[in-house]
Amino acid sequence: MPSSVVFGDLTITWLRHDGFLLTGAGKTVVIDPFNVRMRRQVKADVVFVTHDHFDHCSLKDLEPFVDREKTSIVAARNCSRALKDLGCRSKEFVEPGSSGEVSGVRYQAVPAYNVNKFRAPGVPFHPKNYGGVGYVIEIAGVRVYHAGDTDDVPELAQLKAIDVALLPVSGTYVMTAEEAADFARKIAPKLAIPMHFGEIVGSIEDAERFRSLAGLRVEILRPEV
């Protein structure tokens, strides 16, 4: 099982949990690093953060990827307090619907929230008004969708022309393998990579279940160590 897959001119590396490293066209992007155990040193042009939960907005995992002169941060607005002392080139705090371009990397922030995963009756783990996001990131001519922590919510029907979808599959806080497979068929990426398993919740069996149900190309990665 590889830790990376190449799609076009883009190399996609799983860092574990929801964390990914994207490299291509001279650009380096990191998304939601958590519990990273890479031996090599990498500095990102852009770091994207989907929301402020500890397993997505982890300063000790973000800092090794950040160069004060080079790295820009794009993060959900609810991360502003957690990231206020992180030295970097620039910071942008976004909401669902935001879009822009940073260091030659275009992005769109899309909704990420729960509709059927609850911490208490009627209280979702990720409420809509909490402002978590996923991202559609364009790098090396490839459109990559990172879902963040979400269920299949109505706004995501807008997703079009996705080349690579990075989708949570563990259930509990995010889509189950079955829900993620249904969602993948709706947005029809050319490649899907399961995430959000193997750390806090979920296992390789969830990833395998997703692959068996998705009906499209799925690559299961192992974390880079």
N, C-alpha and C positions, 0 to 999 in steps of 0.2 A: 504494500500500500504506500503510494508516494505521499510526500508532504506538499508537493506542488503540482500544478497542471498548467500547461501552456494553451492559451486560446488566442489564435492570431498572433499578434506581437506582444501579448500581455502574459506575464507569469503570475499566477495566483498561488500564494502560499498560505496554508492554515497555521495560525499561531496558537491555536486551541480555543475552546469555547466559541465566542463570537468574533475572535480576533483574526484579521487577515492582513497580509502584506501583498500589495499589488505593485508590480514593476514593469515598466515598458515605456518606449519612446523617451527615454532619459528621465522619466518621472518615477518617484517612489511615493506610494500612498499607504498609510496604515489606518486600519479601522478597529476600534474597540479592543485594543490589546489588554489581555488579562492573564496573569499567571504565566507570562512568557518565559521560555527557557532556551532561547536561541543562543548559540555560541558565538555567532558572527555579529558584528556591530553594524547597524543600519540606521541612517538618519533620513527622515522622511521630508519630502517637500510639503506634504499636507497630511495631517492627522484628522480623521473624522471620528466624532464621538456621538453615539445615538441617544444616550440619556445618562442621568447622573447616578444610577445604581452602581454599587461598588465593583461589580463584575464587568462593567463597561467603561466607567470613568475612574480608572485606577491610576493615580499619580505615579506610583512606583513603577508601573508598567509603561506609562506614557513617556516618562522622562528619558529613558534610554534612546528613544526614537527622535527626540527633539533637539535641534540645533537652534540656538538663540537667534542666529543671523539668517537661517535658511527656512525653518519650519513654520508653516502657518497652521492654525487650529481652526477647524469648523466643528461646532458642537451645538447640541440642543441648548436652548436658552436656560433650561433648568440646571445646566452644568456651570453656569457663570461663577457661582460662589466657589465651587470646588477647584476651578481652574484659574482663579484670580491671581495667584502668585506664581503661576507657571510662566517662565520666561520663554518667549518665542518671537518670531518675526511679526505675526499678527494673529488676532483672534476674531472670529465671527460667530455670533450666537444666533441660531436660526430656529424657525418654527416650521411646522408643516406648511408647504406651499412656497417656502423660500427657495431661491435659486441664485446661482452666481458662478463665478470663475475665480479660482485662486491658483496662482503659480502655474497657469496653463491647464488646470484641471477643472472641467465644468462639473457642476453638481446640481441636483434638485433634491430638496428635503421633502419626504412624503410621510403621511401619517403612520404611526405605529402605536397601537393600543389594543387592549383586551375587550372582548365582548362576552366571553364565556369562561374566563379564568379568574377566580375570585379568592381574595384573602379572607373575606367574611361575606355573608349573604349580601349581595348587591354592591359589594366593594371590590372592583377589579384590581389586580396587581398593578396594571398599567392603565389608569383611567385616560380617557380621551383628552380631558382638560389638563393633564399632567404635561403634555407637550413633547413626549418622546417622538423620535423620528426614525425613519429609514432613509437611505440615500440611493439615488441613481447617480452614479459617478461615471464620467466619460474619460477614459484614459487609453492611450495607444489605439484609438479608433474603436474601442470596445465599450459597450454600455453595460455596466455592472450594477445590479440591484442588491444592496445589503438591507435586509428586512428590519434589522433591529429586533426588539422584543415586541411581537405583535401577533394578533390573530388575523384571519382573512377578513378584512373590514371593507365596507363598500367603496371607500375612496380609492382603494388599490386596483379597482377595475380600470382605472385610467392608465395603468402601466402598459406601455407599448414598446415594441422593438427592443426587448431586453435580450442581450446576448448571454449574460451569465447571471444567475440568481443564487444568492447566498441565503439559505432559508433555514430557520430554526425548526427542529423536528422532535423535541423532547417532551412536549406537553408541559403540564403544571403551570408554567408562567407564559408559555408561548404555544404556537401550533403543535398539535400532535403530528406524528408521522403521517397519519391518514389525512389530516386537515392540510398539511403542507403539500402532500401529493395532489390533492384536489386543487389547491391554489396554484401549484406549478402548472397543471394542465390548463388552467384559465389564462395565465399570462404567457405560457408557451416560450420559455427561454430556450436558447440553443444548448445550454448547459446549466445544470443545477448542482449545487454543492451543499450538502447538509451541514448544519452547525448547531451550536447550543446543546451539545451532549458531551459526556465524558468528564465533566468537572463538577458542577453543582447538582445537576439533574440530567437524566438521560444516559444512554449507552450506545455502543456501536450497533446494538440490535435495532434501535430506533432509526439509525441511518440506513441500515440494511432494509428495514421495513419500508422506509420512504422510497428507496431505489426500486424495490420490487413493485411498488404501486404507481410510481410517477408516470410511466409510459413515455419517458424521454431520456435523453442522455444525462446520467448522474455519475459524478465522480466523488467517491468517499476518500478523504485525505486523512493522513495521520499528522499530528502536530510536528512542526520542525523543532528539533532539540539540539 
